[in-house]
């Protein structure tokens, strides 16, 4: 939970008219030195893996 708060991915969501706290689907590219190189928020599954792989290859 601590890491989720640090990356600000705990968000209020709504499902069937009910509000709840949940995890925002996000991806973070972190290099070997621990530096955040890129982030993707509100990720959609289709095509996302290819996009992340391309970013990894360019780092």
Secondary structure as UniProt FT lines:
FT   HELIX           2..6
FT   TURN            7..8
FT   STRAND          10..15
FT   TURN            16..17
FT   STRAND          18..23
FT   STRAND          27..30
FT   TURN            32..33
FT   STRAND          36..40
FT   TURN            46..47
FT   HELIX           48..57
//
